[in-house]
C-alpha cells in the first residue's frame, strides 16, 4: 500500500498554519447564510460548512473522523456559533442530499464510474514509463480533477495503481524474458550464485563503477566491458521498454543484494537483472569514452609540460647540438679525417684511372687482357682501396654522430628545439602515449563510433590507423583502401606538419598520425561530432531531439510561455519575427548605452583600446538601526541542535515521507520517521554511518548505511529539497530577502577521494576533487544542487538546475560568477525564457558585436572594435530558426538535458551547425547583457549581491557538512551526488528553521514596542550558526518530541522592498 502522505491526494495536513486556515477554511457570509438556510441546528450547520470548505479545498468529502479539531473550531468561530458546538454529521440519504447540494454549489459532478475509468486509463498509460505508485496516483488525480469530477476514495486510487502497475510490469517482465535465449536467462541467474576470487557474487560486477583514469584502470575497465558484452545483447532484451522504466528496474536491482533478488519470482528476477546489465553496458561505454578523453587530455598536458621543460633546458640542448655540429664539421673540414681520406682516395683513384685510360665498354677482349697482363691489375686494386679509404672517411663522421646518441637521437633533439620555436607540442605527444596505444586501439575496435554529421574524416583516419596498427616502420601509406588519399584536412597546421614529410610524398609519419587521430577523436567525442553507439552521455544527441511535427504542436504555447511573443501573436511568429526581435534588442541596447554614456559617471571607455572600466561602487554600509536589529536577533536566537532542527522540520514539512524503497511501496521499517531523520542528519553532515554511531546511541552503522543506500535516491532527495523550498517561500519573512524571481548559481570545490572519474584537478581552484554547484534563490534557500567534475565548464549546468528545479519557486533571472559567460549558454537561456546576467570582471578579452557593418556610435563605438568587424550574422540566425526552436523545445520538454547539449556546443564544434546558430544568438544576447551591465549601476549591485549570497551559502553548507573534514568518502559518482543532495536538504532545513526563529524574535520585538523597518530586516541573513550545537553526544530524544505549529505570518509590510534596490548591497554573511 502507498502512504497517502507520499501522494498529492488532498488531505488535512498534520499541521495547519493560521494563514492556511484563513485562506482555505474561512466561510464567507454568503456561504454561512447558505448553510443556515438549509440546516435547522448549529451542529448541522457547522457540519455542512465543514463539508463545503473541505470539498472546495480537496475535491472530496472527508470522513467525519478526518476533520482536525483546529479546523472545526476555526470554522465554528468564524461563523460565530456558540462555544462548545459540535458538528452533527448526517448519514444515509440525508447525507447524500447534503453532498449533492455542496456539489451543485461548487460546480463539480459526481460520476464515480467515469472518474475510475479516467483514473485507470491514466495509470495504465503512464505505468508503461513510470514505476512509483505515488507518481501514478498523482497523474490519475490530475486527470480526474481536470475532468471536473469528484475524487474517489484514496483506497480506490491506491488499489488501482497497485493492480495496474503489477499488470503492466508483469507484461514488461515477460517481454524481456521472452527476448532472451535460454542460455542468456541462465547466465543472468548464475550471476547471483557464482563468486569471484574476493568472495562476492558476480552480480556485484554489474554495480561496478569506473575508477580514476590511470592506465591500469583503463585496461581493467576495457576488460569489464568485454565481460558485460559476453552476457548478451541487452539492447535486444529491453527493446520497446521505456527508458525510465529500464532505469527504475535497474535501480531496484542495484539497491538489492543477491540474497534479496533470489526471493523474487524467476521472471521478475531475470528482467531486473537484464535491465541492470543493460545500464551497466551503457555506463561502461560512457566511462570508457570519458576515460579515453581524459587520458588523451592528460597526455596532451604532459606533452605541453615537456615542451615547457624543453624551453627551460633549450640553452643546454642548443649548446650540445652546437658542440655536436662543431665536432662533425671538424671531421669534414680541412685537416680532418674525412678530408684526408677523401684526398688519399682521390689520388689512388687517379692512378687507377690512368692505368685504365682508353678502355671502354667496346674495347676488345684481347686489348683488355693485354692491358691488364692477364691478371687483376694493380690499378683495379688501387681503385678498390680508394673506395675503402673514402668509406672510412665518411665512417669517421658517422662514428662521431653515433657518439652523440645516433642520428635518431640527434633528430629527436632537433625536433624538440623546433617544437619550442613553433609551440610544436604535437611532435612530443606520441612519446607520451606509450602503453596507452594498445588499449586505445582495442577501444577503437570494440566501441562502435558514428559521426553525427556528414563529415566522417576523423573516423576515416581512425580506420586507416587501425588497418596499420601492426606496422612498426616510421612511415605508412597515405592511401586508403581504394587507393584514395586519406583526408587529414580536419587537423591543425601543426599536426599536418608533423604527419607529412615533403621528402616522402604519399606517406604519413606513423607515430604522429596515430597521435593526431586519437587527439581529434577525443575532441570530437567531447563536442558531439562523434558519438558512441549504445551509450548515453556520448550518444548522438541530435537523435534525442523531438520531431519537428511534435515541435509544431507545442511551439505556439512555448513561445508565449518563455516570453518570445505575446498571446495571440504566436501563430504569426516566424523566423523573420525572431530575427527582427533580436535585431531590435541589440540596436536598442546599443543606442541606449550610447545615449546615456555622457551621464554615466561610473563608466570610462579607453578610446584607443575600446576597453571599458567601471568605477567601484562604495557601499554606505549597514545602517545603525539595521546593525542594532541584527545584534538583538542574534542575541535572542534560541540554542538549537542540528538533530532537533532536522526532527522539527521533518515533523512540520513531512519531507521524510518522500523516501522509501525503490519498489515505490511503503517502507517496512519499524520507525521510518526516526530512521529517515537520523540518516539525513548523518549523511547531511558528512559524518558517515559508522562514525556517527560512535556519537548516537541505539543505532548501528549497518542500519543507517542500509537505509541510505536502499531508501534514498537522487530523485527523492530532490523532492524533499523542493518541499522545504516551498514552505520557506510561504513564510512572510522570506519576502524581506526576495520574491523568488531571481537565483544565483555558482560552484564550490569539494575534496574527494581520487579514484573516480569525477575527481579532476580544477583550473579554477587549483586542486583535485569535484564541484558542488548550487542554485540559490534570492530568499537564501537552495533550489537545486549538482555535483559536477572539475574539468567541466560550470556554465553548462546553469540552465540544468533551473529546469530540474521541481519547487513552486520559479525564477526567471539568473545570476552567476564570471564562469557564466558562455555564448551558447546565453543563447539557450534566452530561448528558454531566462534572463542570464553574470558578474563581469575581465573586460579585456570580451567582444561586443555590431548589429550591422554600417552601425556606428558617437560615444561607445570603440567598444565594438574596428568598423565593419564583429558583426552579427542575422541571416544565419533566420535560416536556423526552425532548428533553434527544435532544440529549445526539446530541452524544455526533457527530451535532452541542457547540460548534455551545452557540453557538445563548444568552440571546437566546427562541424556543428547547431553550435554556429547558438553562437550567433548568444553573441546578440551576450552583447546586450554586457551593455546593460555597463550602463545600469543598480543592476551591477544586484548581481554582486546575488553572487555574494551564493558564496555565503557555500560557506554555510560546508559548515553544516563538517564531517570527515569535508572530504567526500565515496568514489561512486551516484553516491557523491547523493551526498550533495543530503547536504542541501540538511542546509535548507537549517535555513528554514532559522527563518522561523528570526520571525518569532521579530514578533517578540514588535510586542515590546520595537519599530521594525523591513529594510533593516532585509540585512539579516538566515545563515546564522552561533546558536547551533554541532558536536558532542547526539541525543535522539528530540525525535520523539512533537513541536507545536509554526506561524508563517509576520506583521511587517514588505511591499516597499519590491520597488527598491535595497537588497543589492550589505547582506549579512555567516559561517
DOFI-822553 format. One line per 5 residues: number of its first residue (from 1); for each residue x, y, z of C-alpha. Coordinates in steps of 0.5 Angstrom, whole numbers, plus 2048, in hexadecimal, padded with zeros to 3 digits. Example, Ala and Ser with C-alpha at 12.3 -4.5 7.8 and 13.67 -1.06 7.14 Angstrom:
2
1 = 819/7F7/810; 81B/7FE/80E
end
This chain:
1071
1 = 800/800/800; 802/807/7FF; 802/80C/804; 7FD/812/803; 803/817/805
6 = 807/815/7FF; 802/817/7FA; 7FE/81D/7F8; 7F8/81A/7FA; 7F4/820/7FE
11 = 7F4/81F/806; 7F5/823/80C; 7FC/824/80E; 7FE/823/815; 800/82A/816
16 = 7FC/82F/813; 7FE/836/814; 7FA/83C/816; 7FB/83F/80F; 7F8/839/80B
21 = 7F2/839/810; 7F0/840/80E; 7F2/83E/807; 7EE/838/806; 7E9/837/80B
26 = 7E6/83D/80D; 7DF/83D/80A; 7DC/844/807; 7D6/847/80A; 7D2/844/804
31 = 7D5/83D/805; 7D3/83E/80C; 7CC/840/80A; 7CB/83B/805; 7CC/836/80B
36 = 7C8/839/810; 7C2/839/80B; 7C3/831/80A; 7C4/82F/811; 7C0/82F/817
41 = 7C5/82F/81C; 7CC/832/81E; 7CF/82B/81E; 7CD/829/817; 7CE/830/814
46 = 7D5/82F/816; 7D6/828/813; 7D3/82B/80D; 7D8/831/80D; 7DE/82C/80E
51 = 7DC/827/808; 7DB/82D/804; 7E2/830/805; 7E5/82A/805; 7E2/828/7FF
56 = 7E5/82F/7FC; 7EC/82D/7FE; 7EC/826/7FD; 7E7/824/7F8; 7E4/81F/7FC
61 = 7E0/81D/803; 7E5/81B/808; 7E2/816/80D; 7E0/819/814; 7E6/817/818
66 = 7EA/81A/813; 7E9/821/815; 7EE/824/819; 7EC/828/820; 7EF/82E/81E
71 = 7EB/82F/817; 7E5/82D/81B; 7E6/832/820; 7E8/838/81B; 7E2/837/816
76 = 7DE/837/81D; 7E1/83D/81F; 7E1/841/818; 7D9/840/817; 7D8/842/81F
81 = 7D5/83B/821; 7D4/83A/829; 7DA/838/82C; 7DA/830/82D; 7D6/82F/827
86 = 7D8/828/824; 7D7/826/81C; 7D1/822/81B; 7D2/81D/815; 7CC/81B/811
91 = 7CC/813/80F; 7C8/810/80A; 7C4/813/805; 7C4/81A/808; 7CC/81A/808
96 = 7CC/818/800; 7C7/81E/7FF; 7CB/823/803; 7D1/821/7FF; 7CD/822/7F9
101 = 7CC/829/7FB; 7D3/82A/7FC; 7D5/827/7F5; 7D0/82C/7F2; 7D3/832/7F5
106 = 7DA/830/7F4; 7D8/82E/7ED; 7DB/827/7EC; 7D8/820/7EA; 7D7/81A/7EE
111 = 7D9/815/7E9; 7DD/810/7EC; 7DD/80A/7E7; 7DF/810/7E2; 7E5/812/7E7
116 = 7E7/80B/7E8; 7E7/80A/7E0; 7EB/810/7DF; 7F0/80F/7E5; 7F1/807/7E3
121 = 7F3/80A/7DC; 7F7/80F/7DE; 7FB/80A/7E3; 7FB/805/7DD; 7FE/809/7D8
126 = 803/80C/7DD; 805/806/7E0; 809/804/7DA; 80E/809/7DB; 80D/80B/7E3
131 = 80E/806/7E8; 80D/809/7EF; 806/808/7F1; 805/80F/7F4; 807/812/7ED
136 = 802/80E/7EA; 7FD/810/7EF; 7FE/818/7EE; 7FE/817/7E7; 7F7/814/7E8
141 = 7F5/81A/7ED; 7F7/81F/7E7; 7F2/81C/7E2; 7EC/81B/7E7; 7ED/822/7E9
146 = 7EE/825/7E2; 7E7/821/7E0; 7E3/825/7E6; 7E2/81E/7E9; 7E1/81D/7F1
151 = 7E7/819/7F3; 7E6/811/7F5; 7E9/80F/7FC; 7F1/80E/7FC; 7F0/807/7FD
156 = 7ED/807/7F6; 7F3/80A/7F3; 7F8/806/7F7; 7F5/7FF/7F5; 7F4/802/7EE
161 = 7FB/804/7EE; 7FE/7FE/7F1; 7FA/7F9/7ED; 7FB/7FC/7E6; 802/7FD/7E7
166 = 803/7F6/7E9; 800/7F4/7E3; 804/7F9/7DE; 80A/7F7/7E2; 809/7EF/7E1
171 = 808/7F0/7DA; 80E/7F4/7D9; 812/7EF/7DD; 80F/7E9/7D9; 811/7ED/7D2
176 = 818/7EE/7D5; 819/7E7/7D7; 816/7E4/7D0; 81B/7E8/7CC; 821/7E5/7D0
181 = 823/7DE/7CE; 823/7D8/7D3; 82B/7D9/7D4; 82A/7E0/7D5; 825/7DF/7DA
186 = 829/7DA/7DE; 82F/7DF/7DD; 82B/7E4/7E1; 829/7DF/7E6; 830/7DD/7E7
191 = 833/7E4/7E9; 82F/7E3/7F0; 833/7DD/7F1; 83A/7DD/7EE; 83F/7E0/7F2
196 = 845/7E4/7F0; 84C/7E3/7F4; 84A/7E8/7F9; 844/7E4/7FB; 83F/7E9/7F8
201 = 83A/7E7/7F3; 83B/7E9/7EC; 834/7EC/7ED; 838/7F2/7F0; 83C/7F3/7EA
206 = 836/7F6/7E7; 837/7FB/7EC; 83E/7FD/7EB; 840/804/7EA; 846/807/7E6
211 = 84C/809/7EA; 851/80E/7E8; 854/80F/7E1; 85A/80B/7E2; 85D/806/7DD
216 = 85B/800/7E1; 854/802/7E3; 853/804/7DB; 855/7FD/7DA; 851/7FA/7DF
221 = 84B/7FE/7DD; 84C/7FB/7D6; 84C/7F4/7D9; 846/7F6/7DC; 842/7F8/7D6
226 = 844/7F1/7D3; 841/7ED/7D8; 83B/7F1/7D8; 83A/7F0/7D1; 83B/7E9/7D1
231 = 835/7E9/7D6; 831/7EA/7CF; 82E/7F0/7CB; 82A/7F3/7D0; 827/7F9/7CB
236 = 823/7F3/7C8; 821/7F1/7CF; 81E/7F8/7D1; 81C/7F9/7CA; 815/7FD/7CB
241 = 815/7FE/7D2; 815/806/7D4; 81C/808/7D6; 819/80B/7DD; 816/804/7DE
246 = 81D/801/7DD; 820/806/7E2; 81B/804/7E7; 81C/7FD/7E6; 824/7FD/7E6
251 = 823/802/7EC; 81F/7FD/7F0; 824/7F7/7EF; 82A/7FC/7F0; 827/7FD/7F7
256 = 826/7F6/7F9; 82B/7F1/7FA; 82C/7EA/7F8; 828/7E6/7FD; 822/7EB/7FD
261 = 822/7EA/7F5; 822/7E3/7F6; 81B/7E3/7F9; 818/7E7/7F3; 814/7E3/7EE
266 = 818/7E0/7E9; 816/7E4/7E3; 816/7EB/7E7; 81D/7E9/7EA; 81F/7E8/7E3
271 = 81C/7EE/7E0; 81F/7F2/7E5; 826/7EF/7E4; 825/7F0/7DD; 824/7F8/7DE
276 = 82A/7F9/7E3; 82E/7F5/7DE; 82C/7FA/7D8; 82D/800/7DC; 834/7FD/7DE
281 = 836/7FC/7D7; 833/803/7D5; 837/806/7DB; 83E/803/7DA; 83E/805/7D3
286 = 83D/80C/7D6; 842/80B/7DB; 847/809/7D5; 846/80E/7D1; 846/813/7D7
291 = 84D/810/7D9; 84F/810/7D2; 84E/817/7D1; 851/818/7D8; 857/814/7D6
296 = 859/818/7D0; 858/81E/7D3; 85D/81C/7D9; 862/81A/7D3; 861/821/7D0
301 = 862/824/7D6; 869/820/7D7; 86B/822/7D0; 86A/829/7D1; 86D/829/7D8
306 = 873/825/7D5; 873/82B/7D0; 874/830/7D5; 87A/82C/7D8; 87D/82C/7D2
311 = 87C/833/7D1; 880/834/7D8; 885/82F/7D6; 886/832/7CF; 88C/835/7D0
316 = 88F/82F/7D2; 88D/82B/7CD; 88F/830/7C8; 896/830/7CA; 896/829/7CA
321 = 894/829/7C3; 899/82E/7C1; 89E/82A/7C4; 89C/824/7C0; 89C/828/7BA
326 = 8A3/82B/7BB; 8A5/824/7BC; 8A2/822/7B6; 8A5/828/7B2; 8AC/827/7B5
331 = 8AB/820/7B2; 8A9/822/7AB; 8AE/829/7AB; 8B5/829/7A8; 8BA/825/7AC
336 = 8B4/821/7AF; 8B4/819/7AE; 8AE/81A/7A9; 8B2/81F/7A4; 8B9/81B/7A5
341 = 8B5/814/7A3; 8B2/818/79D; 8B9/81B/79A; 8BC/814/79B; 8B6/810/798
346 = 8B7/816/792; 8BE/814/791; 8BD/80D/791; 8B7/80D/78C; 8BB/812/787
351 = 8C1/80D/787; 8BC/807/785; 8B8/80C/780; 8BF/80D/77D; 8C0/806/77C
356 = 8B9/804/779; 8B9/80A/775; 8B6/809/76E; 8B3/803/770; 8AB/803/76F
361 = 8A5/7FE/76E; 8A7/7FD/767; 8AE/7FB/768; 8B0/7F4/765; 8B2/7EF/76A
366 = 8B9/7EE/767; 8BA/7F5/769; 8B8/7F5/770; 8BC/7EE/771; 8C2/7F2/76E
371 = 8C1/7F8/772; 8C0/7F4/779; 8C5/7EF/777; 8C0/7E9/778; 8C0/7EB/780
376 = 8BC/7EF/785; 8BF/7F6/783; 8C2/7FA/789; 8BE/7FF/786; 8B8/7FC/788
381 = 8BA/7FA/78F; 8BC/801/790; 8B5/803/78E; 8B2/7FF/793; 8B7/801/798
386 = 8B5/808/797; 8AE/807/798; 8AF/804/79E; 8B3/80A/7A0; 8AD/80E/79E
391 = 8A8/80A/7A2; 8AD/80A/7A8; 8AD/812/7A8; 8A5/812/7A8; 8A5/80D/7AD
396 = 8A9/812/7B2; 8A3/817/7B1; 89E/811/7B2; 8A2/80F/7B8; 8A2/816/7BB
401 = 89B/816/7BB; 89A/810/7BE; 89E/812/7C4; 899/818/7C5; 893/813/7C5
406 = 892/811/7BE; 88E/814/7B8; 887/812/7BB; 889/816/7C2; 88C/81C/7BE
411 = 886/81D/7BA; 882/81C/7C0; 885/821/7C4; 885/826/7BE; 87D/824/7BE
416 = 87D/826/7C5; 880/82D/7C4; 87C/82E/7BD; 876/82D/7C2; 878/832/7C6
421 = 879/837/7C1; 872/836/7BE; 86E/834/7C4; 86E/82D/7C1; 86C/828/7C6
426 = 869/824/7C1; 86F/820/7C0; 870/81E/7C7; 869/81B/7C8; 86B/814/7C5
431 = 870/813/7CA; 86B/815/7D0; 866/810/7CD; 86B/80A/7CF; 867/804/7D1
436 = 860/807/7D0; 861/806/7C9; 85F/7FE/7C9; 859/800/7CE; 857/806/7C9
441 = 857/801/7C3; 853/7FC/7C7; 84E/801/7C9; 84D/804/7C2; 84C/7FC/7C0
446 = 847/7FB/7C5; 843/801/7C5; 83E/803/7C0; 83F/80A/7BD; 83B/80E/7B9
451 = 83B/815/7B6; 836/81A/7B8; 837/81E/7B2; 838/81C/7AA; 840/81E/7AC
456 = 843/817/7AD; 84A/819/7AC; 84C/817/7B3; 849/810/7B3; 84C/80F/7AC
461 = 853/811/7AF; 852/80C/7B5; 850/807/7B1; 856/808/7AD; 85B/808/7B3
466 = 857/801/7B5; 859/7FE/7AF; 860/800/7B0; 860/7FE/7B7; 865/7F8/7B7
471 = 86A/7FD/7B3; 871/7FE/7B6; 874/803/7B1; 875/80A/7B1; 870/80B/7AC
476 = 86A/808/7A9; 866/80A/7A2; 861/810/7A2; 85D/80C/79D; 856/809/7A0
481 = 853/802/79E; 851/804/797; 858/808/795; 855/80F/797; 859/814/79B
486 = 857/814/7A3; 854/81B/7A4; 857/81E/7AA; 855/825/7A9; 851/825/7B0
491 = 858/825/7B3; 85B/82C/7B5; 861/82E/7B1; 866/82C/7B7; 863/825/7B6
496 = 864/824/7AF; 86B/827/7AF; 86C/821/7B4; 869/81C/7B0; 86B/81E/7A9
501 = 872/81D/7A6; 874/821/7A0; 879/81C/79E; 874/816/79F; 86E/818/79B
506 = 868/814/79B; 86B/811/7A2; 869/813/7AA; 86D/813/7B0; 86A/80D/7B3
511 = 86B/80F/7BA; 869/816/7B9; 863/814/7B5; 860/810/7BB; 861/815/7C0
516 = 85E/81A/7BB; 858/815/7BA; 857/814/7C2; 857/81B/7C4; 852/81D/7BF
521 = 84E/817/7C0; 84E/819/7C8; 84C/820/7C6; 846/81E/7C1; 843/81A/7C7
526 = 843/820/7CB; 840/824/7C6; 83B/81F/7C4; 83D/81F/7BD; 83F/817/7BE
531 = 83A/813/7C2; 83B/80C/7C5; 835/807/7C4; 832/804/7CA; 834/80A/7CF
536 = 830/80F/7D2; 835/815/7D3; 838/814/7CD; 832/812/7C9; 830/816/7C2
541 = 82D/81C/7C6; 829/81E/7BF; 825/818/7BF; 822/81A/7C6; 81F/820/7C4
546 = 818/820/7C2; 815/81F/7BB; 813/826/7B8; 80C/823/7B8; 80C/823/7BF
551 = 80F/829/7C0; 80A/82D/7BC; 804/82A/7C0; 808/82D/7C6; 80B/834/7C3
556 = 805/839/7C4; 805/837/7CB; 80C/837/7CC; 80D/83E/7C9; 808/841/7CE
561 = 80B/83D/7D4; 812/840/7D3; 810/847/7D1; 813/847/7CA; 80C/849/7C8
566 = 805/84B/7CB; 7FF/847/7CB; 7FB/848/7C4; 802/849/7C0; 805/842/7C1
571 = 801/840/7BA; 805/846/7B6; 80C/845/7BA; 811/842/7B5; 818/842/7B3
576 = 817/84A/7B1; 814/84C/7B7; 819/848/7BB; 81F/84C/7B7; 81B/853/7B8
581 = 81A/852/7BF; 822/850/7C0; 824/856/7BC; 81F/85B/7C0; 822/858/7C6
586 = 829/859/7C4; 828/860/7C1; 824/863/7C7; 829/861/7CC; 82F/864/7C8
591 = 82B/86A/7C7; 829/86B/7CE; 830/86A/7D0; 833/86F/7CB; 82E/874/7CD
596 = 82F/873/7D5; 837/873/7D4; 838/87A/7D6; 834/87A/7DC; 837/873/7DE
601 = 83C/875/7E3; 83E/86E/7E5; 840/86C/7DE; 846/86E/7DA; 848/86B/7D3
606 = 84F/86C/7D1; 84F/86F/7CA; 855/86B/7C8; 853/864/7CA; 84C/865/7CB
611 = 84D/861/7D2; 847/863/7D7; 849/864/7DE; 844/865/7E4; 845/869/7EA
616 = 844/865/7F0; 83E/866/7F4; 83F/868/7FB; 839/866/800; 837/86A/805
621 = 837/864/80A; 832/862/80F; 82D/867/812; 82E/868/819; 826/865/81A
626 = 828/85F/816; 82E/85D/81A; 82A/85E/820; 825/85A/81E; 82A/854/81C
631 = 82D/854/822; 827/854/826; 824/84E/822; 82B/84A/822; 82B/84B/82A
636 = 824/848/82A; 825/842/826; 823/83C/82A; 828/837/82B; 827/831/826
641 = 82A/82A/824; 82A/828/81D; 827/822/81F; 821/826/822; 821/82A/81B
646 = 820/824/817; 81B/821/81B; 816/827/81C; 817/829/814; 815/822/813
651 = 80F/822/817; 80D/828/814; 80E/827/80D; 80E/820/80D; 813/820/808
656 = 815/819/80A; 80F/816/807; 813/817/800; 817/811/802; 816/809/801
661 = 819/803/7FE; 81A/803/7F6; 814/7FF/7F5; 810/805/7F7; 80C/801/7FC
666 = 80B/804/803; 812/803/808; 811/7FD/80C; 816/800/812; 814/800/819
671 = 814/807/819; 815/80A/813; 815/812/815; 81B/810/81A; 81F/80D/815
676 = 81E/812/810; 81F/818/814; 826/814/817; 828/812/810; 827/81A/80E
681 = 82B/81C/813; 831/817/813; 831/818/80B; 830/81F/80B; 836/821/810
686 = 83A/81C/80C; 83C/818/812; 83A/812/80F; 836/80C/813; 83C/808/816
691 = 83F/80F/819; 838/811/81B; 836/80B/81F; 83C/80D/824; 838/813/826
696 = 831/811/825; 82E/80B/82A; 82A/806/828; 82B/805/821; 830/801/81C
701 = 834/804/816; 831/7FE/812; 82A/800/813; 82C/807/811; 830/805/80B
706 = 82B/800/809; 825/806/809; 82A/80B/806; 82B/806/800; 824/803/7FF
711 = 81F/808/801; 822/80F/7FF; 823/810/7F7; 825/817/7F4; 81E/818/7F1
716 = 81B/817/7F8; 820/81C/7FB; 81F/821/7F6; 817/820/7F8; 819/821/7FF
721 = 81D/827/7FE; 817/82A/7FA; 813/829/800; 817/82E/804; 818/833/7FF
726 = 810/833/7FE; 80F/834/806; 814/839/806; 811/83D/800; 80B/83E/804
731 = 80E/841/80A; 80D/848/80B; 814/84A/80D; 816/847/806; 814/84D/803
736 = 819/851/807; 81E/84E/802; 81B/84D/7FC; 815/84B/7F8; 818/844/7F5
741 = 818/847/7EE; 820/847/7EE; 825/842/7EF; 82D/842/7EF; 831/83C/7ED
746 = 838/83A/7EF; 83C/834/7F1; 841/833/7F7; 847/82E/7F7; 846/827/7FB
751 = 84B/823/7FD; 84A/81C/7FA; 84E/815/7FA; 852/815/7F3; 850/80E/7F1
756 = 84A/810/7ED; 849/814/7E6; 846/81A/7E9; 84C/81C/7ED; 850/820/7E9
761 = 855/826/7EA; 851/82C/7E9; 854/832/7E6; 850/837/7EA; 851/834/7F0
766 = 858/831/7EF; 857/82A/7F3; 854/824/7F1; 84C/822/7F3; 845/824/7F1
771 = 841/82A/7F1; 83A/82B/7F5; 836/82F/7F0; 831/833/7F4; 82B/837/7F1
776 = 829/83C/7F7; 822/83F/7F7; 822/847/7F9; 81F/844/7FF; 825/841/801
781 = 823/83A/800; 826/835/7FC; 821/833/7F6; 826/82E/7F3; 82D/82A/7F4
786 = 831/827/7EF; 838/823/7F0; 83C/824/7EA; 843/823/7E7; 848/828/7E8
791 = 84A/827/7E0; 843/829/7DE; 842/831/7DD; 83D/832/7E2; 839/837/7DE
796 = 836/831/7DA; 832/82F/7E1; 82F/836/7E2; 828/834/7DE; 828/82D/7E0
801 = 827/82F/7E7; 821/833/7E5; 81E/82E/7E1; 81F/829/7E6; 81C/82D/7EC
806 = 815/82A/7EE; 813/82F/7F3; 80E/834/7F3; 813/83A/7F2; 815/83B/7EB
811 = 81A/840/7EA; 81B/844/7E3; 821/848/7E5; 828/844/7E5; 82E/847/7E8
816 = 835/844/7E8; 83C/845/7E9; 841/846/7E3; 840/83F/7E2; 839/840/7DF
821 = 83C/844/7D9; 83B/83F/7D4; 838/841/7CD; 834/83A/7CC; 831/83B/7D3
826 = 82F/842/7D2; 82B/83F/7CB; 828/83A/7CF; 826/83E/7D5; 822/843/7D0
831 = 81F/83D/7CC; 81C/83A/7D3; 81A/841/7D6; 81F/842/7DB; 823/849/7DC
836 = 82A/847/7DD; 82E/84C/7E0; 835/84A/7E3; 83A/84E/7E6; 83F/851/7E1
841 = 846/853/7E3; 84B/852/7DE; 849/856/7D8; 850/856/7D4; 84E/84F/7D1
846 = 847/851/7D0; 844/852/7C9; 83E/857/7C7; 83A/855/7C1; 837/85A/7BC
851 = 830/85A/7B9; 833/85B/7B2; 839/85D/7AF; 836/864/7AE; 835/865/7B5
856 = 839/86A/7B9; 838/86E/7BF; 83A/875/7C2; 83D/873/7C9; 83E/86C/7C9
861 = 840/86A/7C2; 847/868/7C4; 843/862/7C9; 842/85E/7C2; 849/85F/7BF
866 = 84B/861/7B8; 845/863/7B4; 842/85D/7B0; 844/858/7B4; 841/854/7BA
871 = 83A/854/7B6; 834/84F/7B8; 832/84A/7B2; 82B/84B/7B3; 82A/847/7AC
876 = 82D/841/7AF; 828/842/7B5; 822/843/7B1; 824/83D/7AD; 825/839/7B3
881 = 81E/83B/7B7; 81B/834/7B6; 821/830/7B9; 822/835/7BF; 81A/834/7C0
886 = 81B/82D/7C0; 821/82D/7C5; 81E/831/7CA; 817/82E/7CA; 81A/827/7CA
891 = 81E/82A/7D0; 818/82D/7D4; 814/826/7D3; 81A/822/7D6; 81C/81E/7CF
896 = 823/820/7D0; 826/823/7D6; 829/82A/7D5; 830/828/7D8; 831/823/7D3
901 = 82F/828/7CE; 834/82D/7D0; 83A/828/7D1; 839/827/7CA; 838/82E/7C8
906 = 840/830/7C9; 844/835/7C5; 847/82E/7C2; 841/82C/7BE; 843/82F/7B8
911 = 83E/82A/7B4; 838/82B/7B8; 833/830/7B5; 82F/830/7BC; 835/833/7BF
916 = 836/838/7BA; 82F/83A/7BB; 82F/83A/7C2; 836/83E/7C2; 832/844/7BE
921 = 82C/844/7C2; 831/844/7C8; 835/84A/7C5; 82F/84E/7C5; 82D/84D/7CC
926 = 834/84D/7CF; 835/854/7CC; 82E/856/7CE; 830/854/7D5; 837/857/7D5
931 = 834/85E/7D3; 82E/85D/7D9; 834/85B/7DE; 838/862/7DC; 832/866/7DC
936 = 82E/864/7E2; 831/865/7E9; 82B/862/7ED; 82C/85C/7E8; 833/85B/7EA
941 = 832/85C/7F1; 82C/857/7F1; 831/852/7ED; 836/853/7F2; 831/852/7F8
946 = 82F/84B/7F5; 835/848/7F4; 838/84A/7FB; 832/847/7FD; 833/840/7FA
951 = 83A/841/7FC; 838/841/803; 833/83B/802; 83A/837/800; 83D/839/807
956 = 837/838/80B; 835/831/807; 83D/82F/809; 83C/831/810; 836/82C/810
961 = 839/827/80D; 83F/827/812; 840/81F/812; 847/81C/80F; 84A/823/80E
966 = 845/824/809; 848/81E/804; 843/81A/800; 845/813/802; 842/80F/7FC
971 = 844/80E/7F5; 83E/80C/7F3; 83B/812/7EF; 834/811/7F0; 836/811/7F8
976 = 83A/817/7F7; 833/81B/7F4; 82F/818/7FA; 834/81B/7FF; 833/822/7FC
981 = 82B/821/7FC; 82C/81E/803; 830/825/805; 82B/829/801; 825/826/805
986 = 828/827/80C; 82A/82E/80A; 824/830/807; 820/82D/80E; 825/832/812
991 = 824/838/80E; 81C/837/80E; 81D/836/816; 821/83C/817; 81C/840/813
996 = 816/83D/817; 81B/83F/81E; 81C/846/81B; 815/847/819; 813/845/820
1001 = 818/84A/823; 815/850/81F; 80E/84E/821; 811/84F/829; 814/856/827
1006 = 80E/858/824; 80A/856/82A; 810/85A/82E; 80E/860/82A; 814/860/825
1011 = 813/863/81E; 816/85E/819; 818/861/813; 817/85C/80D; 81E/85F/80A
1016 = 821/85D/811; 81E/856/811; 821/855/80A; 828/855/80C; 827/850/811
1021 = 82A/849/80E; 827/842/810; 82E/840/80F; 82F/840/817; 833/83B/81A
1026 = 835/83D/821; 82F/83B/825; 82F/834/822; 833/82E/825; 836/829/820
1031 = 83B/825/824; 83A/820/82A; 835/81B/82C; 830/81B/827; 829/819/82B
1036 = 824/816/828; 81E/818/82D; 81D/81E/828; 81A/819/823; 814/818/828
1041 = 812/81F/829; 80C/822/825; 80D/829/824; 807/82E/824; 805/831/81E
1046 = 80A/837/81B; 807/83D/819; 809/840/812; 806/847/813; 809/84D/815
1051 = 806/854/816; 80B/857/811; 80A/85B/80B; 80F/858/806; 80C/85B/800
1056 = 810/861/800; 816/85D/7FE; 813/85A/7F8; 814/861/7F4; 81B/863/7F7
1061 = 822/860/7F6; 823/85F/7FE; 826/858/7FD; 82B/85A/7F8; 830/85B/7FE
1066 = 832/85A/805; 830/853/806; 832/850/80D; 836/849/80C; 837/843/810
1071 = 83B/83D/811
end
